[in-house]
């Protein structure tokens, strides 16, 4: 974004001081990470007041700041725009800038796979277009406006991830972003405690169509009946399904795990054999969404095939890491919910990359009143896997531990509530170049520390 400060004030319908002759090149709410030319937006909360950092933000490269109208003693020597509410002002700036952008906007939501799909989209489309994407977890009512304001003028495609915890949030983000293309990756159980049921989760995610342009296109998981039902209620929606079932517009079959990643055959609107450099059937489904969008935007099947081979995903999404011992870790520790955990365990069960198989599982969070059932039920799938060992971490995983003990499981089994060391020690004494180890848990469990412990000890 490169706009005069006076124009920003006009967008906000706000007055200010020392506005003339200043160009703003972005916005930030973090005074510690100022980029030259940015507008600093101070927030005021119970425990901190961002106005305290306005002067240091200017000293670090910001060219101006917002200032709440009821905040006393505004500095007279700093360019300021006076607003009533910092959050609303940030969102209005993004809304106004979005209206001036000419790029295609792709909105992505779903219970699992949002970030991987975003990364696959950016990698594939980046072979032909100037692409920008949501960085990190900037996918909420504050992060998305900052992402929009960070888009450069030459952006041809913007891939915006949309997260939520309750009803109305995706609708707000969709209306702010006004996507030309909307994607729902899947419906799982994350946020069950806030939305009550998978039906509620599907309804909340489906809000992504609320801001979809009148000529927009919607892509969704065609293997999810809850989404199919919602699509049927909107006959005018230009909707296309991806998945494994015969009713999908594009479907994947014959999925095989190779040293390169996941190889699969695609039928429907796109045809042929493809490979992605990441493991897991669920990642193949994410790739189908990216392929449909690329096809819609004019890329050939061959161009899509080539771009997928070089796709780069955010770390800790079925990320292969080889230890000094030769053991292969599959680091899928960024997050976990029952749906994504089942998918990761399916991969471990089917893979022939290594014969000596371990799983390290951490608590699944935000599952509401049924969280004990969700943890205990993992035992059913584990019972059908040929595993060497199971390591469990976190207080909720004790439910699964007890369930496995009751079933008299024959595999090596360890549980620890809050200490990674026993799991690291167990792995170091057990794994070798024939071992494959899955790490899977919610973000709050930080299971990557198990991998870190192994790698540091081996070094």
Secondary structure as UniProt FT lines:
FT   STRAND          3..4
FT   HELIX           5..12
FT   STRAND          16..17
FT   TURN            20..21
FT   STRAND          23..24
FT   STRAND          27..28
FT   HELIX           31..33
FT   TURN            36..37
FT   STRAND          39..40
FT   HELIX           50..53
FT   HELIX           54..59
FT   TURN            60..61
FT   STRAND          64..68
FT   TURN            69..70
FT   TURN            76..77
FT   STRAND          80..83
FT   HELIX           86..100
FT   STRAND          104..109
FT   HELIX           114..125
FT   TURN            126..128
FT   STRAND          131..133
FT   TURN            136..137
FT   TURN            141..142
FT   HELIX           143..150
FT   TURN            153..154
FT   STRAND          157..161
FT   TURN            167..168
FT   HELIX           169..177
FT   STRAND          181..184
FT   TURN            190..191
FT   HELIX           192..195
FT   HELIX           198..205
FT   HELIX           206..211
FT   TURN            214..215
FT   STRAND          217..221
FT   TURN            222..223
FT   HELIX           225..232
FT   TURN            235..236
FT   STRAND          239..243
FT   TURN            246..247
FT   STRAND          250..258
FT   TURN            259..260
FT   STRAND          261..268
FT   STRAND          272..276
FT   HELIX           281..296
FT   TURN            297..298
FT   HELIX           301..309
FT   STRAND          319..322
FT   TURN            324..325
FT   STRAND          328..332
FT   TURN            333..334
FT   HELIX           338..350
FT   STRAND          356..362
FT   HELIX           368..370
FT   HELIX           371..376
FT   HELIX           378..382
FT   TURN            383..384
FT   STRAND          389..393
FT   HELIX           397..406
FT   TURN            407..408
FT   STRAND          412..416
FT   HELIX           421..428
FT   TURN            429..430
FT   TURN            433..434
FT   STRAND          435..440
FT   HELIX           443..445
FT   HELIX           448..458
//
